[in-house]
Amino acid sequence: MNKSASKNNDDGVRIRLQKFIADAGHCSRRRAEQLIVQNQVKVNGVVANILGTKVDPEKDVVEVEGAVLDLKNVEKVYLVLHKPRGCVTTVSDPEDRPTVMDYIKEVSNRVYPVGRLDYLSEGLLILTNDGEVANTLMHPKFEIIKVYEVKVFGLLSESLLRQLRNGVQLEDGFAKPLSVRVLKELDEKTWLEFRIAEGRNREIRRICEAVGLTVDKLKRVAIGGLSITGIAPGNFHYFSRSQLLRQIGIKDDGQQSNVISDFVSPKKSAKIKKRFYRNEEDAPLMANSEVFKKFRKENYFKTIEETKLRKAETGEGEQDEQAEQAARPNQARPAKSAKPIAKSPTPTARNGREDRPTRSQGKGDQKRKPSRNRDKFSEDRAPKRPERSRFGKPKSSSADARKIKRNPLRKTFKKKTAR
């Protein structure tokens, strides 16, 4: 690099070149360092390929990949996206796969993802053009706790759970989660919750595979106290800088907050059930079974294609679709057959209508007189049941009430006292 390109006015505030690029919202600081080494950055028209280069934001002109950066005209944007499964966490993909940028096309500002979630993972992902905030969130000194819900194949035992909690030795060093607990046991799968403070590549999947487990689904539900509650997959919410940092547990000045801001899950822990069986054939498939290895990353897509072909040949796919349609709750159900209403065979003299049956009929030929409000109701309306008391019995008539009041014992008592 030419010395004239690195000279700066001593009166101005000089910052590192990679920080300037990140603050301008072009990319993250780590990506900026890669662009500098690849000769993609120019300062005052001269290529700058030294990471220690410093620039004056007020006077120096910085070009990155042919675009001139200006800190003054950059509007800071902070997004929280619920990344769906089946897309890559990158701005562009050489294999032309779906990316997270396809879900924020309406955002006019240029933003980039902070951290990563692999193709088969889903959950909370932060996107911003604030390089300082991005660097703060990824810096290991803050030890920001990330919460994941993981579904593994098979059933877990106490020994396997103990191995996960104790940690394992990986290629890049020892890895130990802060906590691991069981959320739910299904017939052939188990839901777990992991809490980690590191940001290694595919850390949870590698920890599970080291113990012999195979991950079926992985979902990041929270970073610090910031969760995806209320955000559907593929949707995002806007946040301000202070809101984002406060929920994660960082002050506005970039220092760690004294107030603990951790995500509290509403899901309770589940106990591992003890299983007893007579024969080994009746034993359930445990999570460390060799059968589930075909669903790992290196064999996943091949296994899915083979499963589709097998279902197409045997016709299992059509049966599954029919079963799903039958299980849909919104499917129309056959209506219950209504009981026919009995009607009197003889019409009344009034209005030429048929009398409706009453409870008193059947004991004699006495018929109930039609109500005065009879004309207000339709003819096919069901008969009104007699009014009942609070004990469930029909209310007695006035004549019956008078009979009840006449207590013979009471009269006898009065006559004796009168004598």
Secondary structure by P-SEA (a helix, b strand, c coil): cccccccccccbbbbcaaaaaaaaccccaaaaaaaaaacccccccccccccccccccccbbbbcccbbbbcccbbbbbbbbccccccccccccccccccccccccccccbbbbcccccccccccccccccaaaaaaaaccccbbbbbbbbbbcccccaaaaaaaaacccccccbbbbcccccccccccbbbbbbbbcccccaaaaaaaaaacccccbbbbccccccccccccccbbbbbcaaaaaaaacccccccccccbbbbbbcbbbbcbbbbbbccccccccccccccccccccccaaaaaaaaaaaaaaaaaaaaaaaaaaaaccccccccccccbbbbbcccccccccccccccccccccccccccccccccccccccccccccccccccccaaaaaaaaccaaaaaaaaaaac
